[in-house]
Amino acid sequence: MTPIDALSLSVFTLMLAFGQVMFKRVGLTLQGHGGAEALLLVVREPMLYLALVFYGGATLLWIWILSRVTLSQAYPWVALGMVVVPLLGWLMFGERVAPLFWLGVLLIIAGFGLTQYGASPSGHSAPVADPSSRLDGKD
């Protein structure tokens, strides 16, 4: 994996994480509201549209990343969001994080490290599959 691949994957992971924080912010505006009133609050909330822009941008970045990196090497970066999002929830919203959470964080980070090491034993990125190959096996 090249440095640009790692940087791109880091940006992708952070875009998804901050998108979740924005969705949470929108969700907080709904507290105490329901039905049509809640729907109107959501569609008037600029943070919703910013979150959607982040997710759309992350999707386009993901497609570009997958043109350069194998799925088995790229997808574990999504798991890092399971570390980042709860930490942001704790920092930004004061959400409680149970002590056992920290053990889970260590396991996720260890698993991430193993997947990255195991995805490329020689230290070089594995070649991305030929885009002309088909999943259904037909030529």
KOLKE-388167 format. One line per 10 residues: number of its first residue (from 1); their letters; for each residue x, y, z of C-alpha. Coordinates in nm, 2 decimals, m for minus. Layout:
// KOLKE-388167
NUM = a = X,Y,Z ~ ...;
This chain:
// KOLKE-388167
1 = mtpidalsls = 0.00,0.00,0.00 ~ 0.14,0.34,m0.09 ~ 0.13,0.64,0.13 ~ m0.14,0.80,m0.08 ~ m0.35,0.49,m0.04 ~ m0.31,0.50,0.34 ~ m0.39,0.87,0.34 ~ m0.69,0.82,0.12 ~ m0.82,0.54,0.34 ~ m0.77,0.76,0.65;
11 = vftlmlafgq = m0.96,1.04,0.50 ~ m1.24,0.80,0.40 ~ m1.26,0.66,0.75 ~ m1.28,1.01,0.90 ~ m1.54,1.13,0.65 ~ m1.76,0.84,0.75 ~ m1.70,0.91,1.12 ~ m1.77,1.28,1.10 ~ m2.08,1.21,0.88 ~ m2.21,1.00,1.17;
21 = vmfkrvgltl = m2.15,1.28,1.42 ~ m2.35,1.51,1.19 ~ m2.63,1.26,1.17 ~ m2.63,1.24,1.55 ~ m2.65,1.62,1.57 ~ m2.95,1.61,1.34 ~ m3.10,1.33,1.55 ~ m3.07,1.55,1.86 ~ m3.29,1.81,1.70 ~ m3.57,1.56,1.68;
31 = qghggaeall = m3.58,1.50,2.06 ~ m3.94,1.57,2.18 ~ m4.08,1.59,1.83 ~ m4.26,1.33,1.62 ~ m4.44,1.27,1.30 ~ m4.46,1.55,1.04 ~ m4.30,1.80,1.27 ~ m3.99,1.58,1.31 ~ m3.98,1.54,0.93 ~ m3.99,1.91,0.88;
41 = lvvrepmlyl = m3.72,1.97,1.13 ~ m3.50,1.72,0.96 ~ m3.54,1.86,0.61 ~ m3.47,2.21,0.74 ~ m3.15,2.10,0.92 ~ m2.84,2.21,0.72 ~ m2.63,1.96,0.91 ~ m2.83,1.68,0.73 ~ m2.72,1.80,0.39 ~ m2.36,1.84,0.51;
51 = alvfyggatl = m2.36,1.49,0.63 ~ m2.50,1.36,0.30 ~ m2.22,1.55,0.12 ~ m1.96,1.39,0.34 ~ m2.12,1.04,0.27 ~ m2.14,1.11,m0.11 ~ m1.78,1.23,m0.11 ~ m1.67,0.93,0.09 ~ m1.85,0.70,m0.16 ~ m1.67,0.86,m0.45;
61 = lwiwilsrvt = m1.34,0.84,m0.27 ~ m1.41,0.47,m0.18 ~ m1.46,0.38,m0.55 ~ m1.13,0.55,m0.63 ~ m0.96,0.37,m0.35 ~ m1.09,0.03,m0.47 ~ m0.94,0.10,m0.81 ~ m0.60,0.10,m0.63 ~ m0.62,m0.13,m0.33 ~ m0.76,m0.48,m0.28;
71 = lsqaypwval = m1.09,m0.50,m0.10 ~ m0.94,m0.72,0.17 ~ m0.69,m0.45,0.24 ~ m0.93,m0.16,0.22 ~ m1.23,m0.28,0.40 ~ m1.07,m0.32,0.75 ~ m1.04,0.06,0.75 ~ m1.42,0.08,0.79 ~ m1.37,m0.10,1.12 ~ m1.16,0.19,1.25;
81 = gmvvvpllgw = m1.48,0.39,1.24 ~ m1.60,0.16,1.52 ~ m1.32,0.32,1.73 ~ m1.35,0.68,1.60 ~ m1.73,0.73,1.61 ~ m1.78,0.63,1.98 ~ m1.48,0.84,2.08 ~ m1.63,1.14,1.90 ~ m1.96,1.07,2.06 ~ m1.79,1.08,2.40;
91 = lmfgervapl = m1.59,1.39,2.32 ~ m1.86,1.59,2.14 ~ m2.18,1.48,2.31 ~ m2.07,1.35,2.64 ~ m2.19,1.00,2.57 ~ m2.08,0.74,2.82 ~ m1.82,0.49,2.71 ~ m1.81,0.18,2.93 ~ m1.47,0.06,3.05 ~ m1.51,m0.26,2.85;
101 = fwlgvlliia = m1.53,m0.05,2.54 ~ m1.15,0.02,2.57 ~ m1.08,m0.35,2.56 ~ m1.29,m0.37,2.24 ~ m1.09,m0.08,2.10 ~ m0.77,m0.26,2.16 ~ m0.90,m0.58,1.99 ~ m1.02,m0.38,1.69 ~ m0.69,m0.21,1.65 ~ m0.50,m0.54,1.69;
111 = gfgltqygas = m0.74,m0.70,1.43 ~ m0.69,m0.40,1.20 ~ m0.31,m0.44,1.23 ~ m0.33,m0.81,1.16 ~ m0.55,m0.77,0.85 ~ m0.32,m0.51,0.71 ~ m0.01,m0.72,0.77 ~ m0.18,m1.03,0.64 ~ m0.32,m0.87,0.33 ~ 0.02,m0.81,0.19;
121 = psghsapvad = 0.29,m1.05,0.33 ~ 0.56,m0.91,0.10 ~ 0.49,m0.55,0.21 ~ 0.36,m0.45,m0.13 ~ 0.00,m0.40,m0.23 ~ m0.15,m0.70,m0.40 ~ m0.26,m0.63,m0.76 ~ m0.62,m0.52,m0.80 ~ m0.83,m0.77,m1.00 ~ m0.87,m0.71,m1.37;
131 = pssrldgkd = m1.18,m0.50,m1.41 ~ m1.29,m0.70,m1.72 ~ m1.33,m1.01,m1.51 ~ m1.69,m1.09,m1.42 ~ m1.84,m1.22,m1.10 ~ m2.07,m1.46,m1.28 ~ m1.79,m1.64,m1.46 ~ m1.92,m1.57,m1.81 ~ m1.70,m1.43,m2.08;
